[in-house]
């Protein structure tokens, strides 16, 4: 006469949870009734809240105590299911992602969902972004911290092979946020020493050749140098780590400006 909600927010129920609950009900009885919707055309009642209690009673072979409640708002039921399940025993990451994706897909904003569930807006945004994660990340979602999974998504956009190798090499339970975020950080630029004379030359050229606003197509064109803008010896070569070369582009942070600019020099 009673059946599970096929769209329940909690999709994964572990057998050990049912076993533990059945032991409690066997020794103390079913203290809290489940909530069901009114009977459908077949005379059956769909569970709104309490599927695990119902499964435990089935396992014990005893009737389940239930309260019939009118269905007022199907969307609100989903939100209430999310809150109840997450408070009783934290939902799996996969279940949370599916819930957030379903709510946003039905037209609810992340901000409204945060207010309705009392959950952190940033966390809900991360969960929503993970709905489009690659399969090899989705397969490990219940083993990876949410923030770490988001970092892996960013890293996978540039180097999916590195992310797959990282997951293959890391056993379940050992994936850390720090390890995931290390993959999403750009490799540090090697530090080099410029000979003092060449530093002065670079700075002088940068002052003479500041870029003009971007041209159509997004290309930033530098101003052409004025006659006599070269260094006294007429050379634009620089020495880096003992190797000489010609200066083509440089990222320069000019005094008084908030952001550095890419400056291209005449060849």
N, C-alpha and C positions, 0 to 999 in steps of 0.2 A: 504493500500500500504506500510505501515511502520510497523515493528515489533521489539520487544525488543531482544537484544542479550541474548540467553539462558545461555551464559557463562560469563555474565558481572561480574566484580569483586564485585560490590555492589549487594547483593542478597536480603537484607532486605530494603524495602522502606516503610516508615511510611505514613499513609494516611494524617496525619496532615501536613507533608512536602508538599504533593501534593496540599492540600487545600490552604496553604499559598502561594505557587508558582502560583496557579491559580488566586488568588486575585491580585497578582502583575501583571501578564500578562493581566488580565482583565482591570486594571487601566492604565497600561503603555505600553501594547503590548509586543510581544515577541522580545526582543531586541537582543538576541543572537540565531542564528540558531542552530539546532542540526546537528550532522555529521552522515551521513549514508554511507554504502558501496554501490557500484553499484548494480543495479537490478540483482536478481538471476533468475533462469530459469522460475520462476513463475511471474516475473515482480515485485517482492516485494523487499523492501529496509530494510536491517538490521541496527539498530542503533549502532553506535560505541560510540558516546558521546551524552548525553542529554536526557536520558530516562525519567527523572523526568519532564523536560520541555514538552516532548511529552505527558506524562500522563496528565499533567495539561491542555494542549490544547485539549486533548480528553474529559476531564471533562467539559471544556468550550464549546465543540462542534464546535471548529474552526480548520481550517487547521494548520498544523505545518510547519514553515519555516525550510528548510533543505538544507544542502550543501552535494553534493555527492563527496566522496573522495576514490580514489583507495586504496585497501588493499595491503600494501607493506610488512608488517611483522606482522603476527598475534600475536607473542609473544610481540612485542613492543606495540601493541594496548592494551594488558592486563596491561602492566606496565603503559602506559599513562592513562588508566582508573583508575588504583589504585591511581596515583598521583592526577588526577583531582578530583576524588570523595573524597579523603582524605583531599584535600585542601578546597573544597567547604563546606563540612560538614563531620566531622571525621567519617570514616567507623566504623562499629561495630567491636568489638573484633573478633566475629565469622567470619565476612567477611575477616578481615585481616589475620586470621589464615588460612582460606581456600586459600586465594591468595598466601601466602608464601609457603604453602604446595604444591600447584599446580606448582609453579615456581621451587621449589627444586626438585619436582618429575619429572619435565621435563628436569632436568640436570643442572639447574643454581645453582651456589654456593651462600651461604649467602653473601659472600663478594661482588660478582658480583651484586647481587640483591640490596645491600646497595648502591653501586655506581650508579646503574641504576635509583633507585628511590629517591636517596638523603636522605634516612632514616637511622637512627642509627642502626649499625650492631648488637649491643647487644640486642636491642629491637626486631629486626627481628629474632634473634636466640631464644629469649624467645617465640615469637609467634610460631616459628616452633616446639619447644618442646611441646607446648600445643596441637598440633594436635593429640597427643597420650594420652591426659588426660582422666581419667575415666569419665564415663557418668555423675556422680553426680557433677563433676566439670564443664564439658562441659555445663550442663544445666544452670549454673550460670555465664558463661563466660562474658556476657554483663553487669554483675552486680559487677564483681570483677576486681580490678586493675591487669594489666598484671603481674607485679612483684609478687603480692599477689597470683595469680593463680599458678605461677611457684612454690612458696613456698608451696602451698597446695599439689601440685603434689609430692614434696619431702616428705612431711609429710605423704601423703597417702601411699607411698611405705612401710612405717613402721607401720602405724596405720590408716587404712582406716576408721575404725569405729569412731575414734576421729574426723576425717575430716568431715565425714557425719553428726555427731552430731553438730559440729561447724556450718556448713552451715544451718542445720535445725533450729538452735537456733538463727541465725543472720538474721534479716529481710533484704529485698532488699534495697540497698543504704547505708547500714551500715557496709559492709564488708571492712575492712581497711587492708593496707599492713602490719601494725604492728601486727594486730590480726592474719593474716595468717602466718607471719614469726614466731610468738611465738609458733605455732604448729610444725614448722619444726626444732626448736632448741632442742637439747637433754636436758633432765632434768638435772639441776645442781646437782653435787655430793654433798652429805651432808658433812658439815665441821665437823671434829672431832679433838680432842686434843690427841696427843700421849704423854705419860709420857716421861719426858726428857731422862731417862735412855734407854727407848725403841727406841727413835729417834736415839740415838747414835748407838744402836744395829742394826737398819735397815740400817743406813749409812755404818756401818762396813761390814755387810753382802753384801751390794750392791757392795762395792769395791772388795770383794773377789770373787763374783759370776757374773761377767759380761757375757752376752750371747755370744755364738759363732754364725757365720753366719747361716742362715736358712738351715735346712737339706732338702732333697728331700721331696716334699709334703707340703712345706711351714711352717713346724713346727720349731720354734726356740728352740734349746736345750741349756741349760746353761752349763757352765763349772762346773764340780764337785768341791766341796770345797777341799782345801788342808787340811791335818791333822792339827788340831789346829786352824782352821778358825773360830770356834765357839767363842761366848763371854766367858769371864772367867768362868762364872757359868755353861757353857755348855747348856744354855737354848736359844731357839729361840722364845719364847713366847713374844707377844706384848700385850699392854693394850690399847684399844680404847674405849673412852666413858665409862670407868669403867668396861668394859668386856675384859677378856683375851682371846687370841687365838693364833694360830700358823701362822706365816708368810708363805704364799704359793707363791704369786706373788706380784710384786710391779712395778709401772710405775715410773722410775727414770730418771731424767734429769741430766746426769753427767756433771761436769764442762768441758768446752771446746768442747762439742758436740752440734750440731745444733738441734737435735731432741731427745725427751725422748725415752727410751727403756723399753720394758717389760722384767723384770727379774723374772725367776722362781727359787725358792729355793728348796733345798732337803727337803723332808719330814722326 
